[in-house]
Amino acid sequence: MAENAKKPAIRFAGFTDAWEQRKLGELVQFSKGTGYSKSDLRDSGTPIILYGRLYTKYETVILEVDTFADKKPASVFSRGGEVVVPASGETAEDISVASVVAKSGFLLGGDLNIITPPESLDSAFLAISISSGKPHNDMAKMAQGKSVVHLHNSDLEKIELLYPSYPEQAQISTFFRNLDNLITLHQRKYDKLQNVKKSMLEKMFPKNGSDVPEIRFAGFTDAWEQRKLSEICGTFEYGLNAAATTYDGKNKYIRITDIDDSSHIFKTDDLTSPDADLDKADNYRLSDGDILFARTGASVGKTYIYKAPDGLVYYAGFLIRAKVKSEYDTEFIFQNTLTSEYDKYIRITSQRSGQPGVNAQEYGEYQLFAPLKDEQQQIGAYLRCLDNLITLHQRELEKLKNLKKACLEKMFA
């Protein structure tokens, strides 16, 4: 927001008046919490908010508290509607945030700056305002310290606050509250699906020397057979030794860093092309079902399975491609690389005097259990369905977070 205009870049219909600008110290009342520390926390007692919660579990509006303490004499309790700002923390960015304490009866710890707004200021709007744009940056500049930084009420008093009429404030805070609710909803679904996937990976593959999994689809009873990865995959091939260059709109280049650490999908937000004569690089072009393995560095062991919708993709030199034989299901083999047994093998095998690494021969020595192909296909399809749902919620989360970031920049730049 241009300071001389005193109007945001975007706003809700029906609001046209310029926003007012005042120092925070001219508008609100300041106070402090009382001294409680982590050592005072108990399994039950009076709900308490300590300063660390504000930047480790940031919420615009605090509705529920899961930390408790025994009440001390002269304690400070919330009345509902206070805006709290950490008074200390590890970095200036950490503590330059504010939250609304929505309910009464919460203990407020000593390292909290407490702001009580007048009736003309919506609490949630105030918290969003001073956590965004210029007020946030000003707070970060004011925070002083070396190993621990501090922010005082006397600093907050100097913050220049731009604010509209109360009805517009309320509409803005409602909009961001609804956005936060959507983000929380998708985050919970994402976390739940991640937990389901983790559990299924543990239970749908044999472990601890067993030749059958803990759970399996109806109709399958045969024991699984142990195989080396080299028996399952026809070839292991190293990637193209070429630098990355500007994406040409057609030929994509996948490197270790282009594989998402969580979802294992090909990230397409920063595409590149290989800087090579591609007429002579057909051997490095991926085909449906090819599995890539990271062979060096902190991400050693990370895997990716190529699917045709990813387009025309060449793979880079720090990756190894495995082509799965036709009698095995490629998705089933790929899902094996997401198990704790695989992770354990990589951690042991990758140990080097320098940076960690696993070569093609060592990948080939990895042993896994496999049933007949029709059971493999059912397992692979089920786990892929879970992955697709997880990716769906991950993308929705990213979209909503980006929308919130953009709106904050437009309203509170």
WODAKA-V316896 format. One record per backbone hydrogen bond with DSSP energy under -1.0 kcal/mol. NH is the residue of the N-H (numbers start at 1). CO is the residue of the C=O. E is the energy in kcal/mol with one decimal. If there is no record, write none. Layout:
nh=NH co=CO e=E
nh=NH co=CO e=E
This chain:
nh=6 co=2 e=-1.9
nh=9 co=410 e=-2.2
nh=15 co=12 e=-1.5
nh=19 co=6 e=-3.8
nh=20 co=163 e=-2.8
nh=22 co=161 e=-2.2
nh=24 co=159 e=-2.9
nh=25 co=157 e=-2.4
nh=26 co=23 e=-1.8
nh=27 co=24 e=-1.8
nh=28 co=24 e=-1.9
nh=29 co=116 e=-2.1
nh=31 co=114 e=-2.0
nh=33 co=112 e=-1.6
nh=34 co=108 e=-2.2
nh=40 co=37 e=-1.9
nh=41 co=38 e=-1.6
nh=42 co=68 e=-2.8
nh=46 co=69 e=-2.6
nh=48 co=67 e=-2.3
nh=49 co=107 e=-2.7
nh=53 co=50 e=-1.4
nh=54 co=51 e=-1.2
nh=56 co=52 e=-1.8
nh=57 co=53 e=-2.1
nh=62 co=100 e=-3.5
nh=69 co=46 e=-1.8
nh=75 co=72 e=-1.1
nh=78 co=106 e=-2.5
nh=81 co=101 e=-3.2
nh=83 co=115 e=-2.9
nh=84 co=99 e=-3.0
nh=85 co=113 e=-2.4
nh=87 co=111 e=-2.8
nh=89 co=149 e=-1.6
nh=95 co=91 e=-1.5
nh=97 co=95 e=-1.1
nh=99 co=84 e=-2.0
nh=100 co=60 e=-3.0
nh=101 co=82 e=-2.8
nh=102 co=62 e=-2.1
nh=105 co=78 e=-2.6
nh=107 co=47 e=-3.1
nh=108 co=76 e=-2.5
nh=109 co=49 e=-2.6
nh=110 co=34 e=-1.1
nh=113 co=85 e=-3.3
nh=114 co=31 e=-2.9
nh=115 co=83 e=-3.4
nh=116 co=29 e=-3.0
nh=121 co=118 e=-1.8
nh=126 co=122 e=-2.5
nh=127 co=123 e=-2.4
nh=128 co=124 e=-2.5
nh=129 co=125 e=-2.7
nh=130 co=126 e=-2.4
nh=132 co=129 e=-1.2
nh=136 co=132 e=-1.4
nh=137 co=133 e=-2.0
nh=138 co=134 e=-3.0
nh=139 co=135 e=-2.4
nh=140 co=136 e=-2.2
nh=141 co=137 e=-1.8
nh=142 co=138 e=-1.7
nh=143 co=139 e=-1.8
nh=144 co=150 e=-1.9
nh=149 co=89 e=-2.7
nh=150 co=144 e=-2.8
nh=151 co=87 e=-2.4
nh=155 co=152 e=-1.0
nh=156 co=152 e=-2.1
nh=157 co=153 e=-2.1
nh=158 co=155 e=-1.5
nh=159 co=156 e=-1.5
nh=161 co=22 e=-3.3
nh=163 co=20 e=-2.4
nh=169 co=165 e=-2.4
nh=170 co=166 e=-2.8
nh=171 co=167 e=-1.8
nh=172 co=168 e=-2.3
nh=173 co=169 e=-2.7
nh=174 co=170 e=-2.1
nh=175 co=171 e=-2.1
nh=176 co=172 e=-2.2
nh=177 co=173 e=-2.1
nh=178 co=174 e=-2.5
nh=179 co=175 e=-2.0
nh=180 co=176 e=-2.6
nh=181 co=177 e=-2.2
nh=182 co=178 e=-2.0
nh=183 co=179 e=-2.5
nh=184 co=180 e=-2.7
nh=185 co=181 e=-2.3
nh=186 co=182 e=-2.4
nh=187 co=183 e=-2.4
nh=188 co=184 e=-2.5
nh=189 co=185 e=-2.1
nh=190 co=186 e=-2.7
nh=191 co=187 e=-2.8
nh=192 co=188 e=-2.5
nh=193 co=189 e=-2.6
nh=194 co=190 e=-2.4
nh=195 co=191 e=-2.0
nh=196 co=192 e=-2.3
nh=197 co=193 e=-2.8
nh=198 co=194 e=-2.4
nh=199 co=195 e=-2.3
nh=200 co=196 e=-2.6
nh=201 co=197 e=-2.5
nh=202 co=198 e=-1.4
nh=203 co=199 e=-1.8
nh=204 co=200 e=-2.7
nh=210 co=207 e=-1.6
nh=215 co=203 e=-2.3
nh=220 co=217 e=-1.4
nh=224 co=211 e=-3.3
nh=225 co=370 e=-2.5
nh=227 co=368 e=-3.2
nh=229 co=366 e=-2.7
nh=230 co=364 e=-2.3
nh=231 co=228 e=-1.1
nh=232 co=228 e=-1.1
nh=233 co=229 e=-2.4
nh=234 co=323 e=-2.6
nh=237 co=321 e=-2.5
nh=239 co=319 e=-1.6
nh=240 co=315 e=-2.9
nh=242 co=240 e=-1.6
nh=245 co=273 e=-3.2
nh=252 co=312 e=-3.0
nh=253 co=272 e=-1.6
nh=254 co=314 e=-2.7
nh=258 co=255 e=-1.5
nh=259 co=256 e=-1.6
nh=260 co=265 e=-2.8
nh=264 co=260 e=-1.5
nh=267 co=258 e=-3.3
nh=273 co=245 e=-2.4
nh=275 co=243 e=-3.1
nh=276 co=274 e=-1.7
nh=278 co=276 e=-1.1
nh=280 co=277 e=-1.6
nh=281 co=278 e=-1.4
nh=284 co=281 e=-1.9
nh=285 co=282 e=-1.6
nh=286 co=313 e=-2.9
nh=289 co=306 e=-2.4
nh=290 co=287 e=-2.4
nh=291 co=322 e=-2.3
nh=292 co=304 e=-3.1
nh=293 co=320 e=-2.4
nh=294 co=302 e=-2.5
nh=295 co=318 e=-2.2
nh=297 co=356 e=-2.1
nh=300 co=297 e=-1.8
nh=301 co=294 e=-2.4
nh=302 co=299 e=-2.4
nh=304 co=292 e=-1.5
nh=306 co=290 e=-2.8
nh=310 co=307 e=-2.4
nh=311 co=308 e=-2.3
nh=314 co=252 e=-2.7
nh=315 co=284 e=-1.6
nh=316 co=254 e=-2.3
nh=317 co=240 e=-1.6
nh=319 co=316 e=-1.5
nh=320 co=293 e=-2.4
nh=321 co=237 e=-3.4
nh=322 co=291 e=-3.0
nh=323 co=235 e=-1.4
nh=325 co=232 e=-2.9
nh=328 co=325 e=-1.8
nh=333 co=329 e=-2.1
nh=334 co=330 e=-2.6
nh=335 co=331 e=-2.6
nh=336 co=332 e=-1.4
nh=337 co=334 e=-1.4
nh=338 co=335 e=-1.6
nh=339 co=336 e=-1.3
nh=343 co=339 e=-2.0
nh=344 co=340 e=-2.3
nh=345 co=341 e=-1.9
nh=346 co=342 e=-2.4
nh=347 co=343 e=-2.3
nh=348 co=344 e=-1.8
nh=349 co=345 e=-2.9
nh=350 co=346 e=-2.6
nh=357 co=350 e=-1.7
nh=358 co=295 e=-2.0
nh=363 co=359 e=-2.4
nh=364 co=360 e=-2.2
nh=366 co=363 e=-1.4
nh=368 co=227 e=-2.9
nh=370 co=225 e=-2.6
nh=376 co=372 e=-2.1
nh=377 co=373 e=-2.7
nh=378 co=374 e=-1.5
nh=379 co=375 e=-2.2
nh=380 co=376 e=-3.1
nh=381 co=377 e=-2.5
nh=382 co=378 e=-2.1
nh=383 co=379 e=-2.5
nh=384 co=380 e=-2.2
nh=385 co=381 e=-2.1
nh=386 co=382 e=-1.8
nh=387 co=383 e=-2.2
nh=388 co=384 e=-2.5
nh=389 co=385 e=-1.9
nh=390 co=386 e=-2.5
nh=391 co=387 e=-2.7
nh=392 co=388 e=-2.1
nh=393 co=389 e=-2.1
nh=394 co=390 e=-2.4
nh=395 co=391 e=-2.7
nh=396 co=392 e=-2.0
nh=397 co=393 e=-2.4
nh=398 co=394 e=-2.3
nh=399 co=395 e=-2.5
nh=400 co=396 e=-2.5
nh=401 co=397 e=-2.7
nh=402 co=398 e=-2.4
nh=403 co=399 e=-2.2
nh=404 co=400 e=-2.5
nh=405 co=401 e=-2.5
nh=406 co=402 e=-2.5
nh=407 co=403 e=-2.4
nh=408 co=404 e=-2.5
nh=409 co=405 e=-2.1
nh=410 co=406 e=-2.0
nh=411 co=407 e=-2.1
nh=412 co=408 e=-2.6
